[in-house]
Amino acid sequence: MSKPRRETSDDRAVIALARRSGESPVVDALPRMFEPPPVRLLTVNDAVLTAAAGLEGELDAFYVALLQLERDDGGEWPIYHAANFSLRFEIAEPPIEREDMRAIGIEVRSLAEAEQKLIDAEMTYELQRGLTPGWRTLLLQDPAGNWIELSESRGVR
């Protein structure tokens, strides 16, 4: 087997690829791990919200299609999974009484993409600017009337 050839030009090193051995790739026998959803809940545990009966289809359209959470089909009530926690719904008959009006924080990869999806779906939202430069969140209500605050995930740079 010949060694890879090294060529230099303009202070950059270019390494040629070695010849292929002709062997086929080995199939990995380990179980496949699937990517987690691209959203995170900003809570310390699973969150529980209330929804009126008959809103399951609208909740699926909002949380699965719009926000990209994953739906768990195993429970009697809707459960949506984020990368870190789950968002469970208790179905109740209207009128629904809420204990508080605090928003559930959901962190998305791109706030601009989420905002464009909300505009395309013709949903009402409020843009909030933070105290630090560039910090923005979107405040809106889900189809069940629960408050949701969308923020953008920021990696360490």
Summary of the structure (lengths in Angstrom):
residues: 157
radius of gyration: 23.3
end to end distance: 42.1
largest distance: 77.2
contacts: 342
relative contact order: 0.18
helix: 13%
strand: 32%
